[in-house]
Amino acid sequence: MKVILLENLRRIGSIGEIIDVKRGFARNYLISSKKALYASKENIAEVEKIKSELGKKDTEKKKEAQKISEQINNKEYEIKKLSTENKELYGSVKPTEIAKLIQENDKFDIKPSMIQPITEIKSLGKFKVKIILHSEVDSEITVNVVTADTIQ
């Protein structure tokens, strides 16, 4: 299915580009989240008209992402989790928990989908976490997992 992109998307394409994607991906993600339109003749003409406006909006989003990146890049966050005696966690630290932690500490609204732990966080210690704020702006934080209490 051919769609026209309304945003710059990492590994997919840039604004105004007509790409061919699977029908489900187009309908369920790109079009439903207003990141693309069906590639009809009317839509192609419409996107050509508003391309510069979309470019300006994308530039504003990028600037905002860079501001956030400057403030949280290489920062360390501490999270307390229940652990066993051999320093393993009950469960793991999920992106939703990391997003909540950043929201509480720095008041930045970062969606869990933007957060990508480099390795799965299943034990105590320090872990690098990549945050994709924009298709061209990344940030990296450290999550320090410490024990809340040990359970026997």
Backbone as JSON Lines, residues from 0, in Angstrom:
{"i":0,"aa":"M","n":[0.85,-1.18,0.0],"ca":[0.0,0.0,0.0],"c":[0.89,1.23,0.0]}
{"i":1,"aa":"K","n":[0.58,2.19,-0.84],"ca":[1.38,3.42,-0.94],"c":[0.77,4.5,-0.04]}
{"i":2,"aa":"V","n":[1.66,5.13,0.76],"ca":[1.25,6.22,1.65],"c":[2.24,7.38,1.52]}
{"i":3,"aa":"I","n":[1.78,8.58,1.9],"ca":[2.63,9.77,1.91],"c":[2.93,10.1,3.36]}
{"i":4,"aa":"L","n":[4.21,10.25,3.69],"ca":[4.59,10.53,5.08],"c":[4.36,12.0,5.44]}
{"i":5,"aa":"L","n":[3.83,12.23,6.63],"ca":[3.61,13.58,7.14],"c":[4.64,13.95,8.2]}
{"i":6,"aa":"E","n":[5.52,13.0,8.55],"ca":[6.57,13.22,9.55],"c":[7.83,12.52,9.1]}
{"i":7,"aa":"N","n":[8.97,12.95,9.64],"ca":[10.21,12.21,9.44],"c":[10.17,11.02,10.39]}
{"i":8,"aa":"L","n":[10.31,9.83,9.86],"ca":[10.29,8.63,10.69],"c":[11.58,7.86,10.48]}
{"i":9,"aa":"R","n":[12.22,7.51,11.57],"ca":[13.47,6.79,11.53],"c":[13.29,5.45,10.82]}
{"i":10,"aa":"R","n":[14.21,5.15,9.93],"ca":[14.24,3.9,9.15],"c":[13.03,3.71,8.23]}
{"i":11,"aa":"I","n":[12.18,4.74,8.07],"ca":[11.03,4.61,7.2],"c":[11.1,5.62,6.06]}
{"i":12,"aa":"G","n":[11.26,6.91,6.39],"ca":[11.34,7.93,5.35],"c":[11.19,9.32,5.9]}
{"i":13,"aa":"S","n":[11.14,10.3,5.0],"ca":[11.02,11.69,5.43],"c":[9.72,12.32,4.92]}
{"i":14,"aa":"I","n":[9.46,13.53,5.36],"ca":[8.22,14.24,5.05],"c":[7.99,14.32,3.54]}
{"i":15,"aa":"G","n":[6.75,14.01,3.13],"ca":[6.36,14.13,1.73],"c":[6.76,12.96,0.86]}
{"i":16,"aa":"E","n":[7.51,12.04,1.41],"ca":[7.96,10.88,0.65],"c":[6.82,9.88,0.48]}
{"i":17,"aa":"I","n":[6.71,9.31,-0.71],"ca":[5.69,8.28,-0.96],"c":[6.39,6.94,-0.81]}
{"i":18,"aa":"I","n":[5.92,6.15,0.14],"ca":[6.56,4.86,0.4],"c":[5.53,3.73,0.28]}
{"i":19,"aa":"D","n":[6.03,2.54,0.08],"ca":[5.19,1.37,-0.03],"c":[5.36,0.54,1.24]}
{"i":20,"aa":"V","n":[4.28,0.39,2.01],"ca":[4.33,-0.37,3.25],"c":[3.21,-1.4,3.26]}
{"i":21,"aa":"K","n":[3.28,-2.31,4.21],"ca":[2.22,-3.31,4.33],"c":[0.93,-2.64,4.78]}
{"i":22,"aa":"R","n":[-0.17,-3.17,4.31],"ca":[-1.49,-2.6,4.55],"c":[-1.79,-2.42,6.04]}
{"i":23,"aa":"G","n":[-1.49,-3.41,6.86],"ca":[-1.76,-3.34,8.3],"c":[-0.95,-2.26,8.98]}
{"i":24,"aa":"F","n":[0.34,-2.15,8.62],"ca":[1.21,-1.11,9.19],"c":[0.68,0.27,8.84]}
{"i":25,"aa":"A","n":[0.25,0.43,7.58],"ca":[-0.28,1.72,7.12],"c":[-1.55,2.06,7.9]}
{"i":26,"aa":"R","n":[-2.5,1.15,7.93],"ca":[-3.79,1.43,8.56],"c":[-3.7,1.54,10.07]}
{"i":27,"aa":"N","n":[-3.04,0.57,10.69],"ca":[-3.04,0.49,12.15],"c":[-2.07,1.44,12.83]}
{"i":28,"aa":"Y","n":[-1.02,1.85,12.15],"ca":[-0.04,2.71,12.81],"c":[0.1,4.07,12.12]}
{"i":29,"aa":"L","n":[0.54,4.07,10.88],"ca":[0.86,5.34,10.22],"c":[-0.35,6.26,10.07]}
{"i":30,"aa":"I","n":[-1.44,5.73,9.55],"ca":[-2.61,6.58,9.3],"c":[-3.36,6.87,10.59]}
{"i":31,"aa":"S","n":[-3.5,5.88,11.46],"ca":[-4.24,6.1,12.71],"c":[-3.53,7.1,13.62]}
{"i":32,"aa":"S","n":[-2.21,7.17,13.57],"ca":[-1.48,8.14,14.41],"c":[-1.13,9.41,13.63]}
{"i":33,"aa":"K","n":[-1.77,9.59,12.48],"ca":[-1.63,10.79,11.64],"c":[-0.18,11.06,11.25]}
{"i":34,"aa":"K","n":[0.56,10.0,10.97],"ca":[1.93,10.14,10.49],"c":[1.99,10.0,8.97]}
{"i":35,"aa":"A","n":[0.86,9.57,8.35],"ca":[0.83,9.39,6.9],"c":[-0.6,9.49,6.39]}
{"i":36,"aa":"L","n":[-0.72,9.65,5.06],"ca":[-2.01,9.66,4.37],"c":[-1.95,8.65,3.23]}
{"i":37,"aa":"Y","n":[-3.13,8.15,2.8],"ca":[-3.17,7.3,1.62],"c":[-2.63,8.1,0.44]}
{"i":38,"aa":"A","n":[-1.91,7.46,-0.47],"ca":[-1.29,8.17,-1.59],"c":[-2.25,8.31,-2.76]}
{"i":39,"aa":"S","n":[-3.33,9.05,-2.58],"ca":[-4.25,9.34,-3.68],"c":[-3.77,10.62,-4.37]}
{"i":40,"aa":"K","n":[-4.28,10.88,-5.59],"ca":[-3.85,12.09,-6.31],"c":[-4.16,13.35,-5.52]}
{"i":41,"aa":"E","n":[-5.34,13.39,-4.87],"ca":[-5.73,14.57,-4.09],"c":[-4.78,14.78,-2.91]}
{"i":42,"aa":"N","n":[-4.48,13.67,-2.2],"ca":[-3.58,13.77,-1.04],"c":[-2.17,14.18,-1.44]}
{"i":43,"aa":"I","n":[-1.69,13.68,-2.58],"ca":[-0.35,14.04,-3.04],"c":[-0.29,15.55,-3.31]}
{"i":44,"aa":"A","n":[-1.31,16.09,-3.97],"ca":[-1.36,17.52,-4.25],"c":[-1.43,18.33,-2.95]}
{"i":45,"aa":"E","n":[-2.23,17.85,-2.0],"ca":[-2.39,18.52,-0.69],"c":[-1.06,18.55,0.07]}
{"i":46,"aa":"V","n":[-0.35,17.42,0.1],"ca":[0.92,17.35,0.82],"c":[1.96,18.25,0.18]}
{"i":47,"aa":"E","n":[1.97,18.35,-1.15],"ca":[2.9,19.25,-1.83],"c":[2.69,20.69,-1.38]}
{"i":48,"aa":"K","n":[1.41,21.07,-1.18],"ca":[1.09,22.43,-0.74],"c":[1.58,22.7,0.68]}
{"i":49,"aa":"I","n":[1.38,21.73,1.57],"ca":[1.69,21.96,2.99],"c":[3.05,21.41,3.41]}
{"i":50,"aa":"K","n":[3.87,21.02,2.45],"ca":[5.17,20.41,2.77],"c":[6.06,21.34,3.6]}
{"i":51,"aa":"S","n":[6.11,22.63,3.24],"ca":[6.97,23.56,3.97],"c":[6.47,23.75,5.4]}
{"i":52,"aa":"E","n":[5.13,23.77,5.56],"ca":[4.55,23.9,6.91],"c":[4.9,22.68,7.77]}
{"i":53,"aa":"L","n":[4.81,21.49,7.16],"ca":[5.18,20.26,7.87],"c":[6.66,20.28,8.24]}
{"i":54,"aa":"G","n":[7.49,20.81,7.35],"ca":[8.92,20.93,7.61],"c":[9.19,21.83,8.8]}
{"i":55,"aa":"K","n":[8.45,22.94,8.9],"ca":[8.61,23.87,10.04],"c":[8.22,23.19,11.34]}
{"i":56,"aa":"K","n":[7.07,22.47,11.32],"ca":[6.63,21.76,12.52],"c":[7.67,20.74,12.95]}
{"i":57,"aa":"D","n":[8.24,20.03,11.98],"ca":[9.25,19.02,12.29],"c":[10.49,19.67,12.89]}
{"i":58,"aa":"T","n":[10.87,20.83,12.37],"ca":[12.03,21.55,12.91],"c":[11.77,21.98,14.35]}
{"i":59,"aa":"E","n":[10.54,22.44,14.64],"ca":[10.19,22.82,16.01],"c":[10.26,21.61,16.94]}
{"i":60,"aa":"K","n":[9.73,20.48,16.49],"ca":[9.79,19.25,17.3],"c":[11.23,18.86,17.56]}
{"i":61,"aa":"K","n":[12.08,19.01,16.54],"ca":[13.49,18.66,16.68],"c":[14.17,19.56,17.71]}
{"i":62,"aa":"K","n":[13.88,20.88,17.66],"ca":[14.47,21.81,18.63],"c":[14.05,21.45,20.05]}
{"i":63,"aa":"E","n":[12.76,21.14,20.21],"ca":[12.24,20.75,21.52],"c":[12.94,19.48,22.01]}
{"i":64,"aa":"A","n":[13.1,18.52,21.1],"ca":[13.77,17.27,21.45],"c":[15.22,17.51,21.85]}
{"i":65,"aa":"Q","n":[15.89,18.46,21.16],"ca":[17.28,18.76,21.51],"c":[17.39,19.41,22.88]}
{"i":66,"aa":"K","n":[16.42,20.27,23.24],"ca":[16.42,20.88,24.57],"c":[16.31,19.81,25.65]}
{"i":67,"aa":"I","n":[15.36,18.88,25.45],"ca":[15.17,17.79,26.41],"c":[16.43,16.94,26.46]}
{"i":68,"aa":"S","n":[16.99,16.64,25.3],"ca":[18.2,15.82,25.23],"c":[19.35,16.44,26.01]}
{"i":69,"aa":"E","n":[19.53,17.75,25.88],"ca":[20.61,18.44,26.6],"c":[20.45,18.3,28.11]}
{"i":70,"aa":"Q","n":[19.19,18.28,28.56],"ca":[18.95,18.23,30.0],"c":[19.0,16.83,30.59]}
{"i":71,"aa":"I","n":[18.68,15.8,29.79],"ca":[18.68,14.46,30.37],"c":[19.82,13.57,29.89]}
{"i":72,"aa":"N","n":[20.56,13.99,28.87],"ca":[21.62,13.15,28.32],"c":[22.69,12.87,29.38]}
{"i":73,"aa":"N","n":[23.09,11.61,29.48],"ca":[24.09,11.11,30.43],"c":[23.7,11.3,31.89]}
{"i":74,"aa":"K","n":[22.43,11.52,32.17],"ca":[21.98,11.69,33.53],"c":[21.74,10.3,34.14]}
{"i":75,"aa":"E","n":[21.81,10.23,35.47],"ca":[21.6,8.94,36.13],"c":[20.33,9.0,36.97]}
{"i":76,"aa":"Y","n":[19.5,7.98,36.83],"ca":[18.26,7.87,37.59],"c":[18.34,6.61,38.44]}
{"i":77,"aa":"E","n":[17.83,6.73,39.66],"ca":[17.86,5.59,40.57],"c":[16.46,5.04,40.74]}
{"i":78,"aa":"I","n":[16.34,3.72,40.66],"ca":[15.05,3.08,40.84],"c":[15.21,1.95,41.86]}
{"i":79,"aa":"K","n":[14.26,1.87,42.79],"ca":[14.33,0.83,43.82],"c":[13.38,-0.3,43.46]}
{"i":80,"aa":"K","n":[13.94,-1.53,43.49],"ca":[13.15,-2.72,43.16],"c":[13.44,-3.81,44.19]}
{"i":81,"aa":"L","n":[12.46,-4.68,44.38],"ca":[12.68,-5.84,45.24],"c":[13.62,-6.81,44.54]}
{"i":82,"aa":"S","n":[14.57,-7.37,45.32],"ca":[15.52,-8.29,44.69],"c":[15.78,-9.49,45.59]}
{"i":83,"aa":"T","n":[16.32,-10.53,44.98],"ca":[16.69,-11.73,45.73],"c":[18.08,-11.53,46.32]}
{"i":84,"aa":"E","n":[18.55,-12.51,47.06],"ca":[19.87,-12.39,47.68],"c":[21.0,-12.42,46.65]}
{"i":85,"aa":"N","n":[20.77,-13.05,45.51],"ca":[21.84,-13.09,44.49],"c":[21.67,-11.95,43.46]}
{"i":86,"aa":"K","n":[21.09,-10.84,43.91],"ca":[20.99,-9.58,43.16],"c":[20.17,-9.66,41.88]}
{"i":87,"aa":"E","n":[19.22,-10.58,41.82],"ca":[18.31,-10.63,40.68],"c":[16.99,-9.99,41.08]}
{"i":88,"aa":"L","n":[16.33,-9.37,40.11],"ca":[15.05,-8.7,40.39],"c":[13.88,-9.67,40.24]}
{"i":89,"aa":"Y","n":[12.81,-9.34,40.94],"ca":[11.55,-10.05,40.72],"c":[10.9,-9.33,39.55]}
{"i":90,"aa":"G","n":[11.0,-9.9,38.36],"ca":[10.52,-9.21,37.16],"c":[11.65,-8.39,36.57]}
{"i":91,"aa":"S","n":[11.3,-7.36,35.81],"ca":[12.33,-6.51,35.21],"c":[11.85,-5.06,35.21]}
{"i":92,"aa":"V","n":[12.77,-4.15,34.92],"ca":[12.43,-2.73,34.85],"c":[11.94,-2.46,33.42]}
{"i":93,"aa":"K","n":[10.71,-2.02,33.29],"ca":[10.08,-1.78,31.98],"c":[10.2,-0.31,31.58]}
{"i":94,"aa":"P","n":[10.08,-0.02,30.27],"ca":[10.11,1.37,29.81],"c":[9.07,2.27,30.47]}
{"i":95,"aa":"T","n":[7.89,1.72,30.83],"ca":[6.87,2.55,31.5],"c":[7.38,3.05,32.85]}
{"i":96,"aa":"E","n":[8.12,2.21,33.57],"ca":[8.67,2.62,34.87],"c":[9.74,3.7,34.69]}
{"i":97,"aa":"I","n":[10.55,3.55,33.65],"ca":[11.6,4.53,33.37],"c":[10.97,5.86,32.98]}
{"i":98,"aa":"A","n":[9.9,5.82,32.16],"ca":[9.2,7.04,31.74],"c":[8.61,7.75,32.96]}
{"i":99,"aa":"K","n":[8.03,6.97,33.88],"ca":[7.45,7.54,35.1],"c":[8.55,8.18,35.97]}
{"i":100,"aa":"L","n":[9.69,7.54,36.03],"ca":[10.84,8.03,36.8],"c":[11.33,9.38,36.25]}
{"i":101,"aa":"I","n":[11.44,9.49,34.93],"ca":[11.87,10.75,34.31],"c":[10.82,11.83,34.55]}
{"i":102,"aa":"Q","n":[9.54,11.45,34.45],"ca":[8.44,12.41,34.68],"c":[8.5,12.96,36.11]}
{"i":103,"aa":"E","n":[8.72,12.08,37.09],"ca":[8.76,12.5,38.49],"c":[9.97,13.39,38.78]}
{"i":104,"aa":"N","n":[11.14,13.03,38.24],"ca":[12.37,13.76,38.54],"c":[12.52,15.05,37.75]}
{"i":105,"aa":"D","n":[12.25,15.01,36.45],"ca":[12.55,16.16,35.6],"c":[11.34,16.78,34.91]}
{"i":106,"aa":"K","n":[10.16,16.23,35.11],"ca":[8.91,16.77,34.54],"c":[8.9,16.77,33.01]}
{"i":107,"aa":"F","n":[9.6,15.81,32.38],"ca":[9.55,15.68,30.92],"c":[8.6,14.55,30.57]}
{"i":108,"aa":"D","n":[7.74,14.81,29.59],"ca":[6.76,13.81,29.18],"c":[7.38,12.94,28.08]}
{"i":109,"aa":"I","n":[7.94,11.82,28.49],"ca":[8.56,10.9,27.54],"c":[7.73,9.63,27.5]}
{"i":110,"aa":"K","n":[7.32,9.25,26.3],"ca":[6.48,8.07,26.13],"c":[7.31,6.8,26.26]}
{"i":111,"aa":"P","n":[6.74,5.75,26.84],"ca":[7.48,4.48,26.96],"c":[7.99,3.94,25.62]}
{"i":112,"aa":"S","n":[7.28,4.25,24.53],"ca":[7.71,3.76,23.21],"c":[9.01,4.41,22.75]}
{"i":113,"aa":"M","n":[9.38,5.55,23.34],"ca":[10.63,6.24,22.98],"c":[11.83,5.62,23.69]}
{"i":114,"aa":"I","n":[11.57,4.84,24.72],"ca":[12.63,4.31,25.58],"c":[13.03,2.91,25.13]}
{"i":115,"aa":"Q","n":[14.34,2.73,24.9],"ca":[14.84,1.43,24.48],"c":[16.03,1.02,25.34]}
{"i":116,"aa":"P","n":[15.78,0.16,26.34],"ca":[16.92,-0.33,27.14],"c":[17.88,-1.11,26.23]}
{"i":117,"aa":"I","n":[19.18,-0.88,26.38],"ca":[20.16,-1.56,25.54],"c":[20.18,-3.06,25.87]}
{"i":118,"aa":"T","n":[20.09,-3.39,27.15],"ca":[19.92,-4.79,27.55],"c":[18.73,-4.83,28.5]}
{"i":119,"aa":"E","n":[18.11,-5.99,28.62],"ca":[16.97,-6.1,29.52],"c":[17.44,-5.95,30.96]}
{"i":120,"aa":"I","n":[16.71,-5.15,31.74],"ca":[17.13,-4.85,33.1],"c":[16.47,-5.84,34.05]}
{"i":121,"aa":"K","n":[17.26,-6.88,34.46],"ca":[16.71,-7.93,35.31],"c":[17.5,-8.14,36.59]}
{"i":122,"aa":"S","n":[18.5,-7.28,36.83],"ca":[19.29,-7.43,38.05],"c":[19.68,-6.05,38.58]}
{"i":123,"aa":"L","n":[20.31,-6.04,39.74],"ca":[20.77,-4.78,40.33],"c":[21.99,-4.27,39.56]}
{"i":124,"aa":"G","n":[22.18,-2.96,39.56],"ca":[23.35,-2.39,38.89],"c":[22.97,-1.22,38.01]}
{"i":125,"aa":"K","n":[23.94,-0.77,37.22],"ca":[23.73,0.37,36.33],"c":[23.55,-0.12,34.9]}
{"i":126,"aa":"F","n":[22.55,0.45,34.23],"ca":[22.24,0.04,32.87],"c":[22.08,1.28,31.98]}
{"i":127,"aa":"K","n":[22.59,1.21,30.77],"ca":[22.42,2.28,29.79],"c":[21.07,2.1,29.12]}
{"i":128,"aa":"V","n":[20.37,3.23,28.93],"ca":[19.06,3.21,28.28],"c":[19.06,4.3,27.21]}
{"i":129,"aa":"K","n":[18.66,3.93,26.0],"ca":[18.62,4.88,24.89],"c":[17.21,5.46,24.8]}
{"i":130,"aa":"I","n":[17.12,6.78,24.62],"ca":[15.83,7.44,24.48],"c":[15.81,8.14,23.13]}
{"i":131,"aa":"I","n":[14.85,7.78,22.28],"ca":[14.72,8.38,20.96],"c":[13.68,9.48,21.05]}
{"i":132,"aa":"L","n":[14.14,10.72,21.1],"ca":[13.26,11.87,21.27],"c":[12.69,12.37,19.95]}
{"i":133,"aa":"H","n":[13.42,12.14,18.86],"ca":[13.03,12.6,17.52],"c":[13.75,11.68,16.54]}
{"i":134,"aa":"S","n":[13.33,11.67,15.28],"ca":[13.97,10.78,14.32],"c":[15.46,11.09,14.16]}
{"i":135,"aa":"E","n":[15.9,12.29,14.56],"ca":[17.31,12.65,14.44],"c":[17.97,12.97,15.78]}
{"i":136,"aa":"V","n":[17.25,12.86,16.9],"ca":[17.79,13.22,18.21],"c":[17.64,12.04,19.18]}
{"i":137,"aa":"D","n":[18.79,11.57,19.66],"ca":[18.82,10.49,20.65],"c":[19.43,11.03,21.94]}
{"i":138,"aa":"S","n":[19.14,10.32,23.01],"ca":[19.73,10.65,24.29],"c":[20.04,9.33,24.99]}
{"i":139,"aa":"E","n":[21.0,9.35,25.9],"ca":[21.3,8.13,26.64],"c":[21.37,8.46,28.13]}
{"i":140,"aa":"I","n":[20.65,7.68,28.91],"ca":[20.67,7.87,30.36],"c":[21.16,6.58,31.01]}
{"i":141,"aa":"T","n":[21.46,6.68,32.29],"ca":[21.86,5.51,33.06],"c":[20.79,5.27,34.12]}
{"i":142,"aa":"V","n":[20.32,4.03,34.21],"ca":[19.36,3.67,35.24],"c":[20.1,2.81,36.26]}
{"i":143,"aa":"N","n":[20.16,3.31,37.49],"ca":[20.83,2.6,38.57],"c":[19.76,1.86,39.38]}
{"i":144,"aa":"V","n":[19.77,0.53,39.29],"ca":[18.78,-0.27,40.01],"c":[19.37,-0.66,41.36]}
{"i":145,"aa":"V","n":[18.71,-0.21,42.44],"ca":[19.17,-0.55,43.79],"c":[18.08,-1.36,44.48]}
{"i":146,"aa":"T","n":[18.47,-2.04,45.52],"ca":[17.53,-2.91,46.22],"c":[16.64,-2.11,47.16]}
{"i":147,"aa":"A","n":[15.36,-2.46,47.16],"ca":[14.43,-1.85,48.13],"c":[14.53,-2.66,49.42]}
{"i":148,"aa":"D","n":[14.34,-3.95,49.32],"ca":[14.46,-4.9,50.43],"c":[14.68,-6.28,49.83]}
{"i":149,"aa":"T","n":[15.36,-7.14,50.55],"ca":[15.49,-8.51,50.06],"c":[14.39,-9.35,50.66]}
{"i":150,"aa":"I","n":[13.88,-10.25,49.86],"ca":[12.83,-11.17,50.32],"c":[13.43,-12.56,50.4]}
{"i":151,"aa":"Q","n":[13.14,-13.28,51.47],"ca":[13.74,-14.59,51.65],"c":[12.79,-15.68,51.2]}
